[in-house]
């Protein structure tokens, strides 16, 4: 009887151990599988995170480069401008002069006209050198104040109106060559209308004159530029004027002439929007 009971107890204990071992094996296998899946998931997240960081970094650099490009300023232009701000003033119909703008003037042409004192010596030297080359000129216009400019606009508008044009159309036509009062370069005293002595017509026929050709080729050496060049009316807002010369100083004149740009485009290199409406 005792032997039988011992045998049954041993059998139950063995079964219990076997069941426990099977259960532990199943749990251990499940745990390893879960750990493997978790590690794989974590690795994927890490890779994506690393990838996203790289993408974000590239986008950030792209934005920096884009911003840098959009804010690009030509350092040489800036240096020239900082040294010559007074003579590099930009004026057009979108950039009128301040109401208190007052240029320092000096008599030219034996007192017949006035111009900025800044350009006086350069003008004398340029005309003297041109004379040696056999060229002589008639300066038709230099400094004009606000009231004079307005009277010229009114005079030209009335002439078109008398021909049957509406006032609005006449004004639009006049502004192709004559700036509104307060927006004219002549009000700075830095602009000159220079005509050849043998041809005093203020029109494109000036460009065929040897004297005008000499001026257009050499004026930059004296600090002047042809202010309204051919094929640049979309930039300046003014038709081609081979007689209109503007003093900007030798450094700026050399740069502008070398790069075949206008004063508006020079300002654009400074990061200033000079779009003409």
C-alpha positions in Angstrom: 0.0 0.0 0.0 2.8 2.4 0.9 4.7 1.5 -2.2 1.7 2.3 -4.4 1.2 5.7 -2.8 4.8 6.6 -3.3 4.6 5.6 -7.0 1.6 7.8 -7.6 3.2 10.8 -5.8 6.4 10.4 -7.9 4.3 10.3 -11.1 2.4 13.5 -10.2 5.6 15.3 -9.4 7.2 14.3 -12.7 4.1 15.5 -14.6 4.2 18.8 -12.8 7.9 19.3 -13.7 7.3 18.4 -17.3 4.4 20.8 -17.6 6.5 23.6 -15.9 9.3 23.0 -18.3 7.0 23.2 -21.4 5.4 26.4 -20.1 8.8 28.0 -19.5 10.0 27.1 -23.0 6.8 28.6 -24.5 7.2 31.8 -22.5 10.9 32.0 -23.3 10.3 31.6 -27.0 7.6 34.2 -27.0 9.7 36.6 -25.0 12.6 36.2 -27.5 10.2 36.7 -30.4 8.8 39.9 -28.8 12.3 41.2 -28.1 13.4 40.6 -31.7 10.3 42.4 -33.0 10.8 45.3 -30.6 14.5 45.6 -31.5 13.6 45.5 -35.2 10.9 48.2 -34.7 13.3 50.3 -32.7 16.0 50.0 -35.3 13.6 51.1 -38.0 12.5 54.1 -36.0 16.1 55.0 -35.4 16.9 54.7 -39.1 13.9 56.9 -40.0 14.8 59.4 -37.4 18.3 59.5 -38.7 17.1 59.9 -42.2 14.6 62.6 -41.3 17.4 64.5 -39.5 19.5 64.4 -42.6 16.6 65.6 -44.7 15.8 68.4 -42.3 19.4 69.4 -42.3 19.5 69.5 -46.1 16.3 71.5 -46.3 17.7 73.9 -43.7 20.8 74.4 -45.7 18.8 74.8 -48.8 16.7 77.5 -47.1 19.9 79.2 -45.9 21.4 79.2 -49.4 18.1 80.4 -50.9 17.9 83.2 -48.4 21.5 84.1 -48.9 21.0 84.3 -52.6 17.9 86.4 -52.3 19.7 88.8 -50.1 22.9 88.9 -52.2 24.5 92.3 -52.4 27.4 93.1 -54.7 30.1 94.1 -52.2 31.9 96.3 -54.8 28.7 98.2 -55.6 28.1 98.7 -51.9 31.7 100.0 -51.3 31.2 102.4 -54.2 27.8 103.5 -53.0 29.0 104.1 -49.4 31.8 106.4 -50.6 29.6 108.3 -53.1 26.1 108.4 -51.7 25.5 112.1 -52.4 26.2 111.7 -56.2 24.5 108.3 -56.5 21.1 109.5 -55.6 18.4 107.6 -57.6 15.4 109.5 -58.8 12.7 108.4 -61.2 8.9 108.4 -61.1 8.9 105.6 -58.5 11.6 107.3 -56.4 10.9 111.0 -56.1 13.3 113.3 -54.3 12.6 114.4 -50.7 10.7 117.6 -50.5 13.7 119.2 -48.7 16.2 118.1 -51.3 18.5 121.0 -52.0 21.6 120.5 -54.2 24.7 122.6 -54.0 24.9 124.5 -57.3 27.5 126.2 -59.3 27.1 128.4 -62.4 28.1 126.9 -65.7 28.0 128.1 -69.3 29.0 131.6 -68.3 26.1 131.8 -65.8 23.4 130.7 -68.3 22.8 127.5 -66.4 23.5 125.9 -63.0 24.7 122.4 -62.1 25.8 120.5 -59.1 29.1 121.6 -57.7 30.1 118.0 -57.6 30.4 117.7 -61.4 31.9 121.1 -62.2 35.6 120.2 -62.5 34.9 116.9 -64.3 32.6 118.6 -66.8 35.2 121.3 -67.5 37.9 118.7 -68.1 35.6 116.5 -70.3 34.6 119.4 -72.5 38.2 120.6 -72.7 39.5 117.2 -73.8 36.6 116.8 -76.3 37.5 120.2 -77.8 41.1 118.9 -78.4 39.5 116.1 -80.4 37.6 118.7 -82.4 34.2 118.4 -80.7 32.1 121.3 -79.3 28.8 121.2 -77.6 25.7 123.2 -76.5 24.4 122.3 -73.0 20.7 122.7 -73.4 19.7 122.0 -69.8 21.2 121.3 -66.4 19.6 122.0 -63.1 15.8 122.5 -63.1 13.8 123.1 -60.0 10.4 121.6 -59.2 8.4 124.4 -60.7 10.4 124.5 -63.9 10.0 120.8 -64.4 6.2 121.0 -63.8 6.0 123.8 -66.4 7.8 121.6 -69.0 5.4 118.7 -68.3 2.4 121.0 -68.7 3.7 122.5 -71.9 4.3 119.2 -73.5 0.9 117.8 -72.3 -0.9 120.8 -73.7 0.8 120.4 -77.1 -0.5 116.8 -77.3 -4.0 117.7 -76.1 -4.1 120.4 -78.8 -3.5 117.7 -81.4 -6.6 115.9 -80.2 -5.1 113.5 -77.6 -6.9 113.0 -74.2 -5.1 114.5 -71.2 -4.5 111.0 -69.7 -3.0 109.7 -73.0 -0.9 112.9 -73.4 0.5 112.7 -69.9 1.4 109.1 -70.4 3.2 110.0 -73.7 5.0 112.9 -72.1 6.3 110.7 -69.2 8.1 108.5 -71.7 10.7 111.2 -72.0 9.9 113.8 -69.3 9.8 112.9 -65.6 7.1 114.3 -63.3 8.1 117.2 -61.1 10.0 116.0 -58.1 11.2 112.9 -60.0 13.5 114.5 -62.6 17.3 114.0 -62.5 17.7 117.6 -63.5 16.4 118.6 -60.1 19.5 117.0 -58.5 21.8 119.2 -60.6 23.7 116.1 -61.6 22.1 115.6 -65.1 23.0 117.5 -68.3 21.4 117.5 -71.7 24.4 117.9 -74.0 23.9 118.5 -77.7 26.5 118.7 -80.4 27.0 122.3 -81.7 26.4 121.2 -85.3 23.1 119.6 -84.3 21.0 121.1 -81.5 18.0 118.8 -82.1 17.1 117.0 -78.9 16.4 113.7 -80.6 18.0 110.4 -81.6 19.8 112.1 -84.4 22.4 113.0 -81.8 23.7 109.5 -81.7 25.0 109.8 -85.3 27.1 112.9 -84.4 30.9 112.2 -83.9 30.8 114.5 -80.8 28.0 112.5 -79.2 29.8 109.2 -80.1 32.9 110.5 -78.4 30.9 111.4 -75.3 29.2 108.1 -75.0 32.6 106.3 -75.4 34.6 108.5 -73.0 32.2 110.1 -70.5 32.8 107.4 -67.9 36.4 108.5 -67.6 35.2 111.8 -66.2 32.5 110.3 -63.9 29.5 110.5 -66.3 27.2 107.8 -67.7 24.6 107.9 -70.5 21.6 107.7 -68.2 19.0 106.4 -70.6 20.7 103.9 -72.9 19.3 102.2 -75.9 17.2 99.1 -75.2 16.9 99.9 -71.5 13.6 101.7 -71.4 11.9 98.8 -69.6 14.4 99.3 -66.8 14.6 103.1 -66.6 11.1 103.9 -67.7 12.4 106.4 -70.2 13.1 106.2 -73.9 16.6 106.2 -75.3 18.2 109.6 -74.9 21.7 109.9 -76.4 22.0 113.5 -75.1 21.2 112.9 -71.4 24.4 112.4 -69.3 24.4 111.9 -65.5 27.3 112.4 -63.1 27.8 109.5 -60.7 31.5 109.8 -60.0 34.4 108.0 -61.7 34.2 104.7 -59.7 30.5 104.2 -60.3 30.7 105.4 -63.9 33.5 102.9 -64.6 31.6 100.0 -63.0 28.2 100.9 -64.7 29.8 101.3 -68.1 31.9 98.1 -67.8 28.9 96.0 -66.9 26.5 97.7 -69.3 23.9 98.5 -66.7 21.8 101.5 -65.7 21.6 103.3 -62.3 18.5 101.3 -61.5 20.4 98.1 -62.1 23.3 99.3 -60.0 20.8 99.9 -57.1 19.4 96.4 -57.7 22.9 95.0 -57.0 22.6 96.8 -53.6 19.5 94.8 -52.9 17.1 97.7 -53.6 14.0 97.1 -55.7 13.9 99.8 -58.4 11.2 98.3 -60.6 9.5 100.9 -62.8 5.7 100.6 -62.9 
